[in-house]
Amino acid sequence: MVKNGLFLASIGCILLLISANARTGEYNIFNLTTALFLIIVGAFMVFREKRKIKKKKD
């Protein structure tokens, strides 16, 4: 599950880089919102799984 979250976050980071146009200084809003959504979901999945692992150790 952690690997899936990291994968989603990395895809989100790549989309975040692609969403900006350096020549015009404009952002593609669709790519930007998709990237932020993927980063948030990926981070949530990683933190949730780490919390489960920590709880099992105790």
N, C-alpha and C positions, 0 to 999 in steps of 0.2 A: 504494500500500500504506500509506503514511503517513496518507493521508486516511481510510482504513478504520479504522486504529487510533485516530485521533483521534475518529472518529465513535463507535466502541465505548466509548471512555473517557468521552465526553460523555454518552452514554446511561446509562452506569453512574453518573455523578455525579447525573444527574436522578433515577434510581431511588434513590440514596442519600438524596437530600433527601425523596423521597416515602415512604421506608420508616419514617420517624419520625412518631409521632403526638404533637403538641405538647400536647394536652389531658391525655392519660393518661401521657405519658412513656414509652410502650412502643414497641418496634421490631417491625416485621413481619419475622421472620427470613428468610422466603423472598425478599422483596425485597432485604433487606440482603445476603444471600449472593450473589444474582444480580448485584447492583450491584458488589460487591467482585470477583467473577469477571470481569465485563466491564471493569472498570478495570484489572485485572492483565493481561488478555489484550490490551487496547488499548495499554497501556504497553509490553508486550513487543513488539508489532508495530512500534511507532514506533521503539524503540531498536534493533531488529534491522535495520530499513530504514536508519536513520541510520548504522549501522555498515557496511552494504554500500556506501552512498554514499561514506563516508569512505575505505573500502578501494579503491574505484574511482579516487578522486582520486590516491592514492599510487602 
